[in-house]
Amino acid sequence: MTPSDTSVGRGEDLVRLLEVARRLGVTVELDPLLAVIIDAATDLLNCERATVFLYDAEAKELCSRIATGLEDSPISEIRFPVRRGIAGEVARTGQLVNLADAYADPRFNSEFDKATGFRTRNMLAVSLVDHDGATVGVLQLLNKRMGSFQPHDEEVATFLGSQAGVAIQRQQLLEHFADKQRIERDLSIACSIQRGLLPNQAPRFQGFDIAGWNQPADETGGDFYDFLQLDDGTLAVIVADVTGHGIGPALIMTEARALFRAALLGGSGLERAVADVQR
């Protein structure tokens, strides 16, 4: 290959990498995002198989969220401790690993080859690093179709890994924000339910000044109270605490209030009503 051919090839790769970066920038959901990374990696680096391992910092594990070549495999997901294998070392150290002969390296874990029937000849693995420099995963490429992975392949994989890492971080932040919004919406609904169940005003009862007030420590609380005038002229004052916060406890509170009212207005004594509701 002449220097001119090499320059043309590098120029074409740059154009394709910029297109990949553009696609990563407009892809929001995680699985389509990882599919873009996988497709770009196998195409740009001309390899047989590619896997994106996401790093679970809490469990200290790597998990294959998406991979090529596992469609007909008995293994649908690969999960292992970060202390094991080539991908684990890349995740721990952040250093690229390029193996011309995978089986000649003692760090290589051949268990997955045995389980899937695949034969790994050579391997290139790079870390996926977010905007803050933290590792969010590993991109592992197997079996260069012509020869072994070269320094130019390392450059392409590193660039792809940095773009992918930032895109994954962005997606995770968006997912966290969406989860937070859902929680806040649920809490707002629960708060409305609970507020709607509290008495609008205290009853008048001879010889007593009666008042009720409820102020949760956060958006929702499990406490509620109610006043109920009974047929015999007595006043039932109900104070209860439902475990938990959110829509579920708010609905339990609704049910408990309805059961109390039904039991007391139906003629059950106070002791019987409390026992029935607690069941």
C-alpha positions as CSV (number, residue, x, y, z in Angstrom):
1,M,0.0,0.0,0.0
2,T,1.4,3.4,-1.0
3,P,1.5,6.5,1.3
4,S,-1.2,7.9,-0.9
5,D,-3.5,4.9,-0.4
6,T,-2.9,5.1,3.4
7,S,-3.8,8.8,3.5
8,V,-7.0,8.1,1.5
9,G,-7.9,5.2,3.9
10,R,-7.4,7.4,6.9
11,G,-9.4,10.2,5.4
12,E,-12.3,7.8,4.7
13,D,-12.1,6.5,8.3
14,L,-12.2,10.0,9.7
15,V,-15.4,10.8,7.7
16,R,-17.0,7.6,8.9
17,L,-16.0,8.3,12.5
18,L,-17.5,11.8,12.3
19,E,-20.7,10.2,11.0
20,V,-20.7,7.8,13.9
21,A,-20.2,10.6,16.3
22,R,-23.2,12.4,14.8
23,R,-25.3,9.3,15.1
24,L,-24.3,8.9,18.7
25,G,-25.2,12.5,19.4
26,V,-28.8,12.0,18.2
27,T,-29.5,8.5,19.6
28,V,-31.1,8.7,23.0
29,E,-32.1,5.1,24.1
30,L,-29.4,2.8,25.3
31,D,-29.8,-0.3,23.2
32,P,-30.0,1.6,19.8
33,L,-27.0,3.6,21.1
34,L,-25.0,0.5,21.7
35,A,-26.0,-0.9,18.4
36,V,-24.5,2.1,16.7
37,I,-21.3,1.5,18.5
38,I,-21.2,-2.2,17.6
39,D,-22.1,-1.7,14.0
40,A,-19.5,1.0,13.6
41,A,-16.8,-1.0,15.3
42,T,-17.2,-4.2,13.2
43,D,-17.4,-2.1,10.0
44,L,-14.5,0.3,10.7
45,L,-12.2,-2.3,12.1
46,N,-13.3,-5.1,9.8
47,C,-13.6,-7.7,12.6
48,E,-15.9,-10.7,13.1
49,R,-17.3,-9.9,16.5
50,A,-17.7,-6.9,18.8
51,T,-19.1,-6.6,22.3
52,V,-19.9,-3.6,24.5
53,F,-19.5,-4.4,28.2
54,L,-21.1,-1.9,30.6
55,Y,-19.4,-1.4,33.9
56,D,-21.6,-1.9,37.0
57,A,-19.7,0.0,39.6
58,E,-21.9,-1.1,42.5
59,A,-21.5,-4.8,41.7
60,K,-17.9,-4.4,40.3
61,E,-18.9,-6.4,37.3
62,L,-18.9,-6.1,33.5
63,C,-22.1,-7.0,31.6
64,S,-22.5,-7.5,27.9
65,R,-25.6,-5.4,27.1
66,I,-25.2,-6.0,23.4
67,A,-22.9,-8.0,21.1
68,T,-22.6,-9.4,17.6
69,G,-22.4,-13.1,17.1
70,L,-24.4,-14.1,20.1
71,E,-27.7,-14.3,18.2
72,D,-27.5,-18.2,17.9
73,S,-25.4,-18.7,21.0
74,P,-26.7,-20.5,24.2
75,I,-25.3,-17.5,26.1
76,S,-27.6,-14.4,25.9
77,E,-25.6,-12.3,28.4
78,I,-22.0,-12.3,29.6
79,R,-21.4,-11.1,33.1
80,F,-18.2,-11.4,35.1
81,P,-16.2,-9.7,37.9
82,V,-14.1,-6.8,36.8
83,R,-11.0,-8.6,38.2
84,R,-11.2,-11.2,35.4
85,G,-10.2,-11.4,31.8
86,I,-8.9,-8.9,29.3
87,A,-12.0,-6.7,29.4
88,G,-11.7,-6.6,33.2
89,E,-8.1,-5.4,33.0
90,V,-9.0,-2.7,30.5
91,A,-11.8,-1.6,32.8
92,R,-9.6,-1.5,35.8
93,T,-6.5,0.2,34.2
94,G,-8.1,2.2,31.4
95,Q,-5.2,0.9,29.2
96,L,-5.8,-0.5,25.7
97,V,-5.0,-4.2,25.1
98,N,-4.1,-5.6,21.7
99,L,-3.4,-9.4,21.4
100,A,-2.2,-10.8,18.2
101,D,-2.7,-14.3,19.7
102,A,-5.3,-14.4,22.4
103,Y,-4.6,-17.9,23.6
104,A,-0.9,-17.1,24.1
105,D,-1.8,-14.6,26.7
106,P,-2.5,-15.9,30.3
107,R,-5.0,-13.1,30.9
108,F,-7.3,-14.4,28.2
109,N,-10.4,-16.2,29.5
110,S,-11.3,-19.0,27.1
111,E,-14.5,-20.0,29.0
112,F,-16.8,-18.1,26.6
113,D,-15.2,-19.6,23.5
114,K,-15.8,-23.0,25.0
115,A,-19.4,-22.1,25.8
116,T,-20.2,-20.6,22.4
117,G,-18.1,-22.6,20.1
118,F,-16.4,-19.5,18.9
119,R,-12.6,-19.4,18.4
120,T,-10.9,-16.1,19.3
121,R,-7.7,-15.6,17.3
122,N,-6.9,-12.0,18.1
123,M,-8.4,-9.2,20.2
124,L,-8.5,-5.5,20.7
125,A,-10.1,-4.0,23.8
126,V,-10.4,-0.3,24.7
127,S,-12.1,1.4,27.6
128,L,-15.3,3.5,27.2
129,V,-14.5,6.7,29.1
130,D,-17.1,9.4,30.0
131,H,-16.6,13.2,30.0
132,D,-15.2,13.0,33.5
133,G,-12.6,10.4,32.7
134,A,-14.4,7.6,34.4
135,T,-14.7,4.2,32.8
136,V,-18.3,3.3,31.9
137,G,-17.6,0.2,29.9
138,V,-15.3,-1.7,27.5
139,L,-15.4,-2.2,23.8
140,Q,-14.0,-5.6,22.8
141,L,-13.2,-6.5,19.2
142,L,-12.5,-10.1,18.1
143,N,-10.8,-11.6,15.0
144,K,-9.6,-9.0,12.5
145,R,-10.6,-10.5,9.2
146,M,-7.2,-9.8,7.6
147,G,-4.2,-10.3,9.8
148,S,-4.2,-8.8,13.3
149,F,-5.2,-5.4,14.7
150,Q,-2.7,-2.7,13.8
151,P,-1.8,0.7,15.4
152,H,-4.2,2.5,13.1
153,D,-7.0,0.2,14.4
154,E,-6.0,1.1,17.9
155,E,-6.4,4.8,17.1
156,V,-9.8,4.2,15.5
157,A,-11.0,2.1,18.4
158,T,-9.8,4.6,21.0
159,F,-11.6,7.5,19.2
160,L,-14.7,5.4,19.0
161,G,-14.4,4.4,22.7
162,S,-14.2,8.0,23.8
163,Q,-17.2,9.1,21.7
164,A,-19.2,6.1,22.9
165,G,-18.3,6.6,26.6
166,V,-19.6,10.2,26.5
167,A,-22.7,9.1,24.7
168,I,-23.4,6.4,27.3
169,Q,-22.8,8.8,30.1
170,R,-25.3,11.2,28.5
171,Q,-27.9,8.4,28.1
172,Q,-27.5,7.4,31.8
173,L,-27.9,11.0,32.9
174,L,-31.1,11.3,30.8
175,E,-32.4,8.0,32.2
176,H,-31.7,9.2,35.8
177,F,-33.4,12.5,35.0
178,A,-36.5,10.7,33.6
179,D,-36.6,8.4,36.6
180,K,-36.4,11.4,38.9
181,Q,-39.3,13.0,37.0
182,R,-41.4,9.9,37.3
183,I,-40.8,9.7,41.0
184,E,-41.6,13.4,41.5
185,R,-44.8,12.9,39.4
186,D,-45.9,9.9,41.4
187,L,-45.2,11.7,44.7
188,S,-47.2,14.7,43.5
189,I,-50.2,12.4,42.6
190,A,-49.8,10.7,46.0
191,C,-49.8,14.0,47.8
192,S,-53.0,15.1,46.0
193,I,-54.7,11.8,46.9
194,Q,-53.7,12.2,50.6
195,R,-54.6,15.9,50.8
196,G,-58.0,15.1,49.3
197,L,-58.7,12.5,52.0
198,L,-58.1,14.8,55.0
199,P,-61.2,16.5,56.5
200,N,-61.9,19.9,55.1
201,Q,-63.0,21.2,58.5
202,A,-63.2,19.9,62.0
203,P,-66.6,18.9,63.4
204,R,-68.4,20.8,66.2
205,F,-68.8,18.8,69.3
206,Q,-70.2,20.2,72.6
207,G,-67.6,20.8,75.3
208,F,-64.6,20.4,73.0
209,D,-62.6,22.5,70.6
210,I,-61.5,20.2,67.8
211,A,-58.8,20.8,65.2
212,G,-56.7,18.6,62.9
213,W,-53.5,19.4,61.1
214,N,-51.1,17.3,59.0
215,Q,-47.7,18.3,57.6
216,P,-45.6,15.5,56.0
217,A,-41.8,15.8,56.4
218,D,-41.4,15.3,52.7
219,E,-43.7,15.2,49.6
220,T,-45.9,12.4,51.0
221,G,-46.4,10.8,54.4
222,G,-48.2,7.8,55.6
223,D,-50.1,9.5,58.4
224,F,-53.8,10.4,58.2
225,Y,-56.7,11.4,60.4
226,D,-60.4,11.5,60.1
227,F,-63.5,12.5,62.1
228,L,-66.7,10.5,62.0
229,Q,-70.0,11.5,63.7
230,L,-71.7,8.2,64.8
231,D,-75.5,7.6,65.1
232,D,-75.3,7.4,68.9
233,G,-74.0,10.9,69.1
234,T,-70.4,10.0,69.8
235,L,-67.5,11.3,67.7
236,A,-64.9,8.8,66.3
237,V,-61.4,10.3,65.8
238,I,-59.2,8.2,63.6
239,V,-55.5,8.6,63.5
240,A,-53.4,6.1,61.5
241,D,-50.0,5.6,59.9
242,V,-49.5,3.7,56.7
243,T,-45.9,2.4,56.1
244,G,-44.1,3.9,53.1
245,H,-44.4,6.8,50.8
246,G,-45.8,7.3,47.3
247,I,-48.9,6.3,45.3
248,G,-49.1,2.7,46.8
249,P,-49.3,3.9,50.5
250,A,-51.6,6.7,49.5
251,L,-54.0,4.2,47.9
252,I,-53.7,2.0,51.0
253,M,-54.6,5.0,53.1
254,T,-57.7,5.5,50.9
255,E,-58.8,2.0,51.4
256,A,-58.2,2.0,55.1
257,R,-60.2,5.2,55.5
258,A,-63.1,3.7,53.5
259,L,-63.0,0.5,55.6
260,F,-63.0,2.4,58.8
261,R,-66.0,4.5,57.8
262,A,-67.9,1.4,56.5
263,A,-67.3,-0.5,59.7
264,L,-68.2,2.2,62.1
265,L,-71.2,3.4,60.2
266,G,-72.3,-0.2,59.8
267,G,-72.7,-0.5,63.5
268,S,-69.4,-2.3,64.4
269,G,-67.9,-1.2,67.7
270,L,-64.6,0.7,67.7
271,E,-62.6,-2.4,68.8
272,R,-64.2,-4.6,66.1
273,A,-63.7,-1.9,63.4
274,V,-60.0,-1.6,64.2
275,A,-59.5,-5.4,64.2
276,D,-61.3,-5.7,60.8
277,V,-59.2,-3.0,59.2
278,Q,-55.9,-4.4,60.5
279,R,-56.7,-7.7,58.9
